Amino acid sequence: MVAETKLYDALSVSPTANQDEIKKAYRKAALKYHPDKNKDNPSALEKFKEVSQAYEILSDPEKRKVYDQFGLDFLLRGGAEAPPPGGGGAGAGGMPSGFGAMPGGFGGMPGMGGGGTRTFHFSTGGEGGGGGFSFSNPESIFADFFKQGGAGMGDDDDIFAQFTGGGGGGAGSRNGGGGSRFRESGGGGGGRRRAPTPEVTIVEKPLALTLEELFKGVHKKMKIKRKTYDDGDGKRKVEDKVLEMDIKPGYKAGTKIKFKGVGDQEEGGTQDLHFIVQEKPHEIYKREDDNLRMYVELDLKEALTGWTRTIPTIDGKKFTLSKGGPTGPGYTETYPHQGMPNSKKPTERGDMIVEVKVKFPTSLTLAQKTRLKEIL
C-alpha cells in the first residue's frame, strides 16, 4: 500500500510497476508530449514537465521508497518529520500545501480528490528549508534518460536523436543554442538544486584467449556478479548474471566486446561492461597483425651443411622445409595464407613466416679453430 499514487498516475503505471515498465511508460509519454513535437501546445509542455518529474523520482529506488511510504510532500521537505496519519501535510487535491502557485510546477491532473476535478502543481524548487529534494529541469531529465540508453528501447531512435541534438548532447540543443524552455530548480522557494546525475561508468575486464581460439573463433559464457536494487524494497542486492559472446575468427588483442547495462546499478544508470581481448603466449607462434612468425633454431653445423625441419601450421597442417646450406641467421621462408584470418574478411588470411636462428658454439679449441680456417 502506497501513501499516494499521483506520480504513478502521471505515467499511467501501477504502483507495483518495475523499473523497465516505468522507463517504457516515460519514454512513450516523453516522446508524445515533447515540446519539439508540440510547439504551439502549452498543455503538452506542462504534461512533458509532469511526466519527466514523475520519472525522476520513480526511477530512483531510494526516492521511490520514500515517496511510496510518506508521499511527495515529505520527500520535498527532506524528511524533516513524518506526516500525520491520513494527512501527509497536503493541501488541496492531496498535494503539498503551498505548492499550488509555485513557478515551474505541474498543472492539470483531473480527479485527484472527491467532488470533481482539481488541479495540482509540483514545484521545481522546494518550499522553505532548502534541505529537501528539488526537481531537475525536465529537458535535462529527458537528455539524461537518452544518454543512459533510453533510446535503445524501441524502433524510433531517430526521433530521440532529433530531440537530443543528434548525438545525445542534451535536450534543448535545437532551441537557440541550448537554452531551456523550463525554469531551473531553486527559483523562489530557496530549495537546493539536485546535483547532476553522474555519467554511467564503463568497467573493463581482460579476456584472455589462446591463439587457437582466436584462429577458429569460439563461443564463450562468462558468469559475473552485479549489484542491483531490489524493485520491492529498494535495497542493494548481489545477483549472478551469465553473459554469452561470440569471438570471431581473427580478433586481435585489444578488441573490445561490449555489453550495455549489465554491470552494477548506480544512480546514473547501470554500468556498461567491456571485455578486452588479450592473447595468451603461444609456445610456437608469435602473432604480427594477421601474420604468424615461428623460429627454427640450427646449430652451426646444420647452418653450414644443411638441415630439414617439419613445420606445423596453426590449423594442423605440416610442411617439410629443407635447405642445403649454408643458411645465415635471420633467413626467412614465407608460407602465404597460412597465418591468422582477417576478422573483417574471414576468407582472407595472413602469412606464416619461418625465421632461422643459428646457435653458435660458446668456445672452440685451438685445433678446431685451425681446422675451420683450413676448411673456410
C-alpha positions, 0 to 999 in steps of 0.5 A: 500500500502506497501513501499516494499514487499521483506520480504513478498516475502521471505515467499511467503505471501501477504502483507495483510497476518495475523499473523497465515498465516505468522507463517504457511508460516515460519514454512513450509519454516523453516522446508524445508530449515533447515540446519539439513535437508540440510547439504551439501546445502549452498543455503538452509542455506542462504534461512533458514537465509532469511526466519527466518529474514523475520519472525522476523520482520513480526511477530512483529506488531510494526516492521511490521508497520514500515517496511510496511510504510518506508521499511527495510532500515529505520527500520535498521537505527532506524528511524533516518529520513524518506526516500525520496519519491520513494527512501527509501535510497536503493541501488541496487535491492531496498535494503539498500545501503551498505548492499550488502557485509555485513557478515551474510546477505541474498543472492539470491532473483531473480527479485527484480528490472527491467532488470533481476535478482539481488541479495540482502543481509540483514545484521545481524548487522546494518550499522553505528549508532548502534541505529537501529534494528539488526537481531537475529541469525536465529537458535535462531529465529527458537528455539524461534518460537518452544518454543512459540508453533510453533510446535503445528501447524501441524502433524510433531512435531517430526521433530521440536523436532529433530531440537530443541534438543528434548525438545525445548532447542534451535536450534543448540543443535545437532551441537557440543554442541550448537554452531551456524552455523550463525554469531551473530548480531553486527559483523562489522557494530557496530549495537546493538544486539536485546535483547532476546525475553522474555519467554511467561508468564503463568497467573493463575486464581482460579476456584472455584467449589462446591463439587457437581460439582466436584462429577458429573463433569460439563461443564463450559464457562468462558468469559475473556478479552485479549489484542491483536494487531490489524493485520491492524494497529498494535495497542493494542486492548481489545477483549472478548474471551469465553473459554469452559472446561470440569471438570471431575468427581473427580478433586481435588483442585489444578488441573490445566486446561490449555489453550495455547495462549489465554491470552494477546499478548506480544512480546514473544508470547501470554500468556498461561492461567491456571485455578486452581481448588479450592473447595468451603466449603461444609456445610456437607462434608469435602473432604480427597483425594477421601474420604468424612468425615461428623460429627454427633454431640450427646449430652451426653445423646444420647452418653450414651443411644443411638441415630439414625441419617439419613445420606445423601450421596453426590449423594442423597442417605440416610442411617439410622445409629443407635447405642445403646450406649454408643458411645465415641467421635471420633467413626467412621462408614465407608460407602465404595464407597460412597465418591468422584470418582477417576478422573483417574478411574471414576468407582472407588470411595472413602469412606464416613466416619461418625465421632461422636462428643459428646457435653458435658454439660458446668456445672452440679449441685451438685445433678446431679453430685451425681446422675451420680456417683450413676448411673456410 
